[in-house]
Amino acid sequence: MMTMNTHAQEMLRESENKEIHLRMIEFNVRGNDVVATFLYEDLFEAEDVHLAPRPKDPMFLHVDELGEITQVLDEKGIAYHVRNDEFI
């Protein structure tokens, strides 16, 4: 059995975080670089902003990892969107 990609494991852990509700992951592809941004439901329902859960920082990936990661996300039912950033 193949081991799961480390980035995919981290994304699954974030989706299971009970303190903060992950809405989806957005992958922005530019050449060989991919930035995975975590998008959440309303983050600040608590009155004390110092106790509010902290969102996960974006992850930087290589484009070769994207297929394996999206396959895992599909299997687990985690929403995502892939954008191909093309600049003139």
N, CA, C and O atoms as a GROMACS GRO file, in nm:
protein
  352
    1MET      N    1   0.084  -0.119   0.000
    1MET     CA    2   0.000   0.000   0.000
    1MET      C    3   0.088   0.124   0.000
    1MET      O    4   0.186   0.132   0.074
    2MET      N    5   0.053   0.221  -0.083
    2MET     CA    6   0.129   0.344  -0.094
    2MET      C    7   0.095   0.437   0.022
    2MET      O    8  -0.020   0.445   0.065
    3THR      N    9   0.196   0.508   0.074
    3THR     CA   10   0.168   0.603   0.180
    3THR      C   11   0.108   0.730   0.121
    3THR      O   12   0.140   0.770   0.009
    4MET      N   13   0.022   0.792   0.199
    4MET     CA   14  -0.045   0.913   0.154
    4MET      C   15   0.052   1.031   0.156
    4MET      O   16   0.135   1.042   0.246
    5ASN      N   17   0.040   1.116   0.058
    5ASN     CA   18   0.117   1.239   0.048
    5ASN      C   19   0.106   1.317   0.179
    5ASN      O   20  -0.002   1.329   0.236
    6THR      N   21   0.219   1.370   0.227
    6THR     CA   22   0.224   1.445   0.353
    6THR      C   23   0.130   1.565   0.350
    6THR      O   24   0.062   1.593   0.448
    7HIS      N   25   0.126   1.637   0.237
    7HIS     CA   26   0.036   1.752   0.227
    7HIS      C   27  -0.110   1.707   0.234
    7HIS      O   28  -0.192   1.775   0.296
    8ALA      N   29  -0.143   1.595   0.171
    8ALA     CA   30  -0.280   1.543   0.176
    8ALA      C   31  -0.317   1.507   0.319
    8ALA      O   32  -0.430   1.533   0.362
    9GLN      N   33  -0.224   1.447   0.393
    9GLN     CA   34  -0.249   1.413   0.533
    9GLN      C   35  -0.279   1.539   0.615
    9GLN      O   36  -0.370   1.540   0.697
   10GLU      N   37  -0.202   1.643   0.590
   10GLU     CA   38  -0.221   1.769   0.662
   10GLU      C   39  -0.358   1.830   0.630
   10GLU      O   40  -0.424   1.885   0.718
   11MET      N   41  -0.399   1.822   0.504
   11MET     CA   42  -0.529   1.875   0.463
   11MET      C   43  -0.643   1.797   0.528
   11MET      O   44  -0.743   1.856   0.569
   12LEU      N   45  -0.628   1.666   0.538
   12LEU     CA   46  -0.730   1.584   0.604
   12LEU      C   47  -0.741   1.620   0.752
   12LEU      O   48  -0.851   1.630   0.805
   13ARG      N   49  -0.627   1.640   0.818
   13ARG     CA   50  -0.629   1.681   0.959
   13ARG      C   51  -0.702   1.814   0.975
   13ARG      O   52  -0.780   1.831   1.069
   14GLU      N   53  -0.677   1.907   0.885
   14GLU     CA   54  -0.743   2.038   0.894
   14GLU      C   55  -0.894   2.024   0.873
   14GLU      O   56  -0.972   2.094   0.937
   15SER      N   57  -0.936   1.933   0.786
   15SER     CA   58  -1.079   1.914   0.762
   15SER      C   59  -1.148   1.852   0.883
   15SER      O   60  -1.269   1.866   0.899
   16GLU      N   61  -1.073   1.784   0.968
   16GLU     CA   62  -1.128   1.720   1.088
   16GLU      C   63  -1.121   1.810   1.211
   16GLU      O   64  -1.170   1.771   1.318
   17ASN      N   65  -1.063   1.929   1.199
   17ASN     CA   66  -1.050   2.022   1.310
   17ASN      C   67  -1.189   2.068   1.353
   17ASN      O   68  -1.262   2.128   1.274
   18LYS      N   69  -1.226   2.041   1.477
   18LYS     CA   70  -1.360   2.073   1.528
   18LYS      C   71  -1.375   2.220   1.567
   18LYS      O   72  -1.487   2.268   1.581
   19GLU      N   73  -1.264   2.290   1.586
   19GLU     CA   74  -1.270   2.430   1.629
   19GLU      C   75  -1.300   2.526   1.515
   19GLU      O   76  -1.342   2.640   1.538
   20ILE      N   77  -1.278   2.481   1.394
   20ILE     CA   78  -1.289   2.570   1.279
   20ILE      C   79  -1.345   2.488   1.162
   20ILE      O   80  -1.300   2.376   1.140
   21HIS      N   81  -1.442   2.541   1.088
   21HIS     CA   82  -1.507   2.464   0.983
   21HIS      C   83  -1.449   2.498   0.846
   21HIS      O   84  -1.468   2.608   0.794
   22LEU      N   85  -1.378   2.402   0.789
   22LEU     CA   86  -1.319   2.418   0.656
   22LEU      C   87  -1.430   2.407   0.551
   22LEU      O   88  -1.500   2.306   0.544
   23ARG      N   89  -1.446   2.510   0.471
   23ARG     CA   90  -1.548   2.511   0.365
   23ARG      C   91  -1.494   2.443   0.240
   23ARG      O   92  -1.562   2.360   0.180
   24MET      N   93  -1.370   2.478   0.201
   24MET     CA   94  -1.309   2.419   0.082
   24MET      C   95  -1.161   2.458   0.076
   24MET      O   96  -1.115   2.542   0.152
   25ILE      N   97  -1.090   2.394  -0.014
   25ILE     CA   98  -0.950   2.427  -0.040
   25ILE      C   99  -0.941   2.477  -0.183
   25ILE      O  100  -0.995   2.415  -0.275
   26GLU      N  101  -0.874   2.589  -0.202
   26GLU     CA  102  -0.857   2.645  -0.336
   26GLU      C  103  -0.711   2.626  -0.377
   26GLU      O  104  -0.620   2.669  -0.306
   27PHE      N  105  -0.690   2.561  -0.492
   27PHE     CA  106  -0.556   2.541  -0.546
   27PHE      C  107  -0.534   2.641  -0.659
   27PHE      O  108  -0.608   2.640  -0.758
   28ASN      N  109  -0.434   2.725  -0.646
   28ASN     CA  110  -0.399   2.822  -0.750
   28ASN      C  111  -0.272   2.772  -0.817
   28ASN      O  112  -0.165   2.771  -0.756
   29VAL      N  113  -0.284   2.732  -0.944
   29VAL     CA  114  -0.173   2.674  -1.019
   29VAL      C  115  -0.112   2.781  -1.109
   29VAL      O  116  -0.183   2.850  -1.183
   30ARG      N  117   0.019   2.794  -1.101
   30ARG     CA  118   0.092   2.884  -1.190
   30ARG      C  119   0.223   2.816  -1.227
   30ARG      O  120   0.316   2.810  -1.146
   31GLY      N  121   0.228   2.765  -1.348
   31GLY     CA  122   0.346   2.689  -1.391
   31GLY      C  123   0.356   2.561  -1.309
   31GLY      O  124   0.260   2.483  -1.302
   32ASN      N  125   0.472   2.538  -1.248
   32ASN     CA  126   0.493   2.419  -1.165
   32ASN      C  127   0.458   2.442  -1.018
   32ASN      O  128   0.468   2.350  -0.937
   33ASP      N  129   0.418   2.564  -0.985
   33ASP     CA  130   0.389   2.599  -0.846
   33ASP      C  131   0.239   2.596  -0.820
   33ASP      O  132   0.159   2.637  -0.904
   34VAL      N  133   0.203   2.548  -0.701
   34VAL     CA  134   0.063   2.546  -0.659
   34VAL      C  135   0.056   2.603  -0.518
   34VAL      O  136   0.134   2.564  -0.430
   35VAL      N  137  -0.037   2.695  -0.497
   35VAL     CA  138  -0.063   2.747  -0.362
   35VAL      C  139  -0.200   2.695  -0.321
   35VAL      O  140  -0.300   2.721  -0.388
   36ALA      N  141  -0.204   2.622  -0.209
   36ALA     CA  142  -0.330   2.570  -0.155
   36ALA      C  143  -0.376   2.664  -0.044
   36ALA      O  144  -0.307   2.680   0.057
   37THR      N  145  -0.492   2.726  -0.064
   37THR     CA  146  -0.546   2.819   0.034
   37THR      C  147  -0.668   2.756   0.099
   37THR      O  148  -0.756   2.704   0.030
   38PHE      N  149  -0.674   2.760   0.230
   38PHE     CA  150  -0.783   2.702   0.307
   38PHE      C  151  -0.890   2.808   0.328
   38PHE      O  152  -0.862   2.916   0.381
   39LEU      N  153  -1.013   2.778   0.286
   39LEU     CA  154  -1.125   2.872   0.299
   39LEU      C  155  -1.222   2.817   0.403
   39LEU      O  156  -1.262   2.701   0.397
   40TYR      N  157  -1.260   2.902   0.496
   40TYR     CA  158  -1.340   2.860   0.611
   40TYR      C  159  -1.474   2.929   0.614
   40TYR      O  160  -1.496   3.031   0.549
   41GLU      N  161  -1.566   2.870   0.692
   41GLU     CA  162  -1.692   2.937   0.725
   41GLU      C  163  -1.654   3.054   0.815
   41GLU      O  164  -1.536   3.076   0.842
   42ASP      N  165  -1.752   3.128   0.863
   42ASP     CA  166  -1.727   3.243   0.950
   42ASP      C  167  -1.634   3.203   1.064
   42ASP      O  168  -1.663   3.112   1.141
   43LEU      N  169  -1.520   3.274   1.075
   43LEU     CA  170  -1.418   3.238   1.174
   43LEU      C  171  -1.441   3.299   1.311
   43LEU      O  172  -1.399   3.242   1.411
   44PHE      N  173  -1.506   3.412   1.317
   44PHE     CA  174  -1.505   3.488   1.441
   44PHE      C  175  -1.643   3.497   1.505
   44PHE      O  176  -1.701   3.605   1.513
   45GLU      N  177  -1.693   3.384   1.550
   45GLU     CA  178  -1.819   3.384   1.622
   45GLU      C  179  -1.797   3.411   1.770
   45GLU      O  180  -1.890   3.453   1.839
   46ALA      N  181  -1.676   3.388   1.820
   46ALA     CA  182  -1.645   3.412   1.960
   46ALA      C  183  -1.636   3.562   1.985
   46ALA      O  184  -1.594   3.638   1.898
   47GLU      N  185  -1.675   3.604   2.105
   47GLU     CA  186  -1.667   3.746   2.139
   47GLU      C  187  -1.523   3.791   2.156
   47GLU      O  188  -1.490   3.904   2.120
   48ASP      N  189  -1.438   3.704   2.209
   48ASP     CA  190  -1.298   3.739   2.231
   48ASP      C  191  -1.217   3.694   2.109
   48ASP      O  192  -1.194   3.574   2.091
   49VAL      N  193  -1.174   3.790   2.027
   49VAL     CA  194  -1.100   3.754   1.905
   49VAL      C  195  -0.966   3.688   1.936
   49VAL      O  196  -0.910   3.621   1.849
   50HIS      N  197  -0.915   3.704   2.058
   50HIS     CA  198  -0.788   3.641   2.096
   50HIS      C  199  -0.803   3.491   2.118
   50HIS      O  200  -0.705   3.418   2.118
   51LEU      N  201  -0.926   3.447   2.137
   51LEU     CA  202  -0.952   3.304   2.157
   51LEU      C  203  -1.008   3.237   2.032
   51LEU      O  204  -1.034   3.117   2.032
   52ALA      N  205  -1.027   3.314   1.926
   52ALA     CA  206  -1.082   3.259   1.802
   52ALA      C  207  -0.982   3.160   1.741
   52ALA      O  208  -0.862   3.181   1.751
   53PRO      N  209  -1.031   3.054   1.678
   53PRO     CA  210  -0.941   2.957   1.615
   53PRO      C  211  -0.862   3.022   1.502
   53PRO      O  212  -0.912   3.109   1.431
   54ARG      N  213  -0.740   2.978   1.486
   54ARG     CA  214  -0.651   3.035   1.385
   54ARG      C  215  -0.661   2.954   1.256
   54ARG      O  216  -0.645   2.832   1.259
   55PRO      N  217  -0.686   3.021   1.144
   55PRO     CA  218  -0.690   2.949   1.016
   55PRO      C  219  -0.551   2.901   0.976
   55PRO      O  220  -0.450   2.960   1.016
   56LYS      N  221  -0.546   2.796   0.898
   56LYS     CA  222  -0.419   2.739   0.852
   56LYS      C  223  -0.358   2.826   0.743
   56LYS      O  224  -0.428   2.876   0.655
   57ASP      N  225  -0.227   2.843   0.750
   57ASP     CA  226  -0.155   2.918   0.648
   57ASP      C  227  -0.161   2.845   0.514
   57ASP      O  228  -0.175   2.722   0.511
   58PRO      N  229  -0.150   2.918   0.402
   58PRO     CA  230  -0.146   2.852   0.271
   58PRO      C  231  -0.030   2.753   0.262
   58PRO      O  232   0.073   2.770   0.328
   59MET      N  233  -0.047   2.651   0.181
   59MET     CA  234   0.058   2.551   0.159
   59MET      C  235   0.112   2.568   0.018
   59MET      O  236   0.037   2.598  -0.075
   60PHE      N  237   0.241   2.549   0.004
   60PHE     CA  238   0.307   2.560  -0.126
   60PHE      C  239   0.344   2.420  -0.173
   60PHE      O  240   0.414   2.347  -0.103
   61LEU      N  241   0.296   2.384  -0.292
   61LEU     CA  242   0.313   2.250  -0.346
   61LEU      C  243   0.375   2.256  -0.485
   61LEU      O  244   0.384   2.362  -0.546
   62HIS      N  245   0.418   2.140  -0.533
   62HIS     CA  246   0.461   2.125  -0.672
   62HIS      C  247   0.343   2.068  -0.750
   62HIS      O  248   0.266   1.989  -0.696
   63VAL      N  249   0.328   2.108  -0.873
   63VAL     CA  250   0.214   2.067  -0.955
   63VAL      C  251   0.204   1.914  -0.966
   63VAL      O  252   0.094   1.862  -0.984
   64ASP      N  253   0.316   1.842  -0.957
   64ASP     CA  254   0.314   1.696  -0.966
   64ASP      C  255   0.237   1.631  -0.850
   64ASP      O  256   0.193   1.517  -0.862
   65GLU      N  257   0.221   1.702  -0.738
   65GLU     CA  258   0.150   1.648  -0.622
   65GLU      C  259  -0.001   1.663  -0.633
   65GLU      O  260  -0.076   1.594  -0.563
   66LEU      N  261  -0.046   1.750  -0.719
   66LEU     CA  262  -0.187   1.790  -0.722
   66LEU      C  263  -0.282   1.674  -0.752
   66LEU      O  264  -0.386   1.663  -0.688
   67GLY      N  265  -0.247   1.588  -0.846
   67GLY     CA  266  -0.335   1.475  -0.881
   67GLY      C  267  -0.359   1.382  -0.764
   67GLY      O  268  -0.473   1.342  -0.738
   68GLU      N  269  -0.254   1.347  -0.693
   68GLU     CA  270  -0.267   1.257  -0.578
   68GLU      C  271  -0.349   1.324  -0.467
   68GLU      O  272  -0.434   1.259  -0.404
   69ILE      N  273  -0.324   1.452  -0.443
   69ILE     CA  274  -0.395   1.523  -0.337
   69ILE      C  275  -0.544   1.534  -0.369
   69ILE      O  276  -0.627   1.509  -0.283
   70THR      N  277  -0.578   1.573  -0.492
   70THR     CA  278  -0.720   1.587  -0.527
   70THR      C  279  -0.791   1.451  -0.526
   70THR      O  280  -0.911   1.445  -0.497
   71GLN      N  281  -0.720   1.345  -0.556
   71GLN     CA  282  -0.780   1.212  -0.548
   71GLN      C  283  -0.819   1.179  -0.404
   71GLN      O  284  -0.928   1.128  -0.379
   72VAL      N  285  -0.730   1.210  -0.310
   72VAL     CA  286  -0.758   1.186  -0.168
   72VAL      C  287  -0.876   1.273  -0.123
   72VAL      O  288  -0.965   1.226  -0.052
   73LEU      N  289  -0.877   1.400  -0.165
   73LEU     CA  290  -0.987   1.490  -0.127
   73LEU      C  291  -1.120   1.440  -0.182
   73LEU      O  292  -1.222   1.448  -0.114
   74ASP      N  293  -1.119   1.390  -0.307
   74ASP     CA  294  -1.241   1.333  -0.366
   74ASP      C  295  -1.290   1.214  -0.284
   74ASP      O  296  -1.409   1.203  -0.254
   75GLU      N  297  -1.198   1.125  -0.247
   75GLU     CA  298  -1.233   1.006  -0.170
   75GLU      C  299  -1.294   1.041  -0.035
   75GLU      O  300  -1.383   0.971   0.014
   76LYS      N  301  -1.247   1.150   0.025
   76LYS     CA  302  -1.294   1.191   0.158
   76LYS      C  303  -1.408   1.291   0.153
   76LYS      O  304  -1.461   1.331   0.257
   77GLY      N  305  -1.448   1.332   0.032
   77GLY     CA  306  -1.560   1.425   0.018
   77GLY      C  307  -1.528   1.567   0.062
   77GLY      O  308  -1.616   1.638   0.110
   78ILE      N  309  -1.404   1.608   0.046
   78ILE     CA  310  -1.361   1.743   0.084
   78ILE      C  311  -1.366   1.831  -0.041
   78ILE      O  312  -1.305   1.798  -0.143
   79ALA      N  313  -1.437   1.942  -0.032
   79ALA     CA  314  -1.454   2.032  -0.147
   79ALA      C  315  -1.324   2.106  -0.178
   79ALA      O  316  -1.250   2.145  -0.089
   80TYR      N  317  -1.300   2.123  -0.308
   80TYR     CA  318  -1.184   2.200  -0.353
   80TYR      C  319  -1.213   2.259  -0.490
   80TYR      O  320  -1.307   2.219  -0.559
   81HIS      N  321  -1.130   2.355  -0.528
   81HIS     CA  322  -1.141   2.418  -0.660
   81HIS      C  323  -0.999   2.442  -0.711
   81HIS      O  324  -0.914   2.489  -0.636
   82VAL      N  325  -0.974   2.409  -0.837
   82VAL     CA  326  -0.842   2.430  -0.898
   82VAL      C  327  -0.852   2.546  -0.995
   82VAL      O  328  -0.935   2.545  -1.086
   83ARG      N  329  -0.768   2.646  -0.975
   83ARG     CA  330  -0.761   2.762  -1.065
   83ARG      C  331  -0.625   2.761  -1.134
   83ARG      O  332  -0.523   2.741  -1.069
   84ASN      N  333  -0.626   2.782  -1.263
   84ASN     CA  334  -0.501   2.795  -1.338
   84ASN      C  335  -0.479   2.943  -1.366
   84ASN      O  336  -0.547   3.002  -1.449
   85ASP      N  337  -0.385   3.001  -1.295
   85ASP     CA  338  -0.355   3.142  -1.312
   85ASP      C  339  -0.266   3.161  -1.434
   85ASP      O  340  -0.152   3.114  -1.436
   86GLU      N  341  -0.318   3.229  -1.534
   86GLU     CA  342  -0.241   3.258  -1.654
   86GLU      C  343  -0.233   3.409  -1.669
   86GLU      O  344  -0.334   3.479  -1.664
   87PHE      N  345  -0.113   3.457  -1.687
   87PHE     CA  346  -0.091   3.600  -1.699
   87PHE      C  347  -0.044   3.634  -1.839
   87PHE      O  348   0.032   3.558  -1.900
   88ILE      N  349  -0.088   3.746  -1.889
   88ILE     CA  350  -0.050   3.790  -2.024
   88ILE      C  351   0.086   3.854  -2.018
   88ILE      O  352   0.138   3.898  -2.121
   0.00000   0.00000   0.00000
